[in-house]
Amino acid sequence: MQIDRILVPVDFSEISLFAMREADALAVQLGAHLTLAHVHPITTVTVLDYTYAEPPEVVAEVCATIEDKLRTLADTLKTPPARRAVTVHTGDPAFELAEMSKDYDLIVMSTHGRSGVRRFLLGSVAERLVRAAACSVMVVREKQPRG
């Protein structure tokens, strides 16, 4: 398998930052391009006949802030600047990442390991992406002490 382009979804949790560092090491080893991606879900609340959605100017401001944070993270990576990028999208994270996967050879991402009701209510982006991605998906888990 030839891996030239790696996509890393980042939600700024510790486990996603662990996956980012793992993907960075892999990109350096393979000489691959590395893209850090964040998908901002649009907040929509419906009560009776009234629907509230985040105003576009708020979404734009949030996305600009997230892009700045991703650039700051990218500056800490070992992958050379010419081979790394950041991108911010809005929408359903699993759907948007699956669409982006068409342009990549590998997605390296974390899983929060939720189960039961929390998984049912929150869903699993990792699980949905493994099923829908157009490329291979490597799901990493931070090593936990045994015992």
Secondary structure by P-SEA (a helix, b strand, c coil): ccccbbbbbbcccaaaaaaaaaaaaaaaaacbbbbbbbbbcbbbbbcccccccccaaaaaaaaaaaaaaaaaaaaaccccccccbbbbbbccaaaaaaaacccccbbbbcccccccaaaaaaccaaaaaaacccbbbbbbccccccc
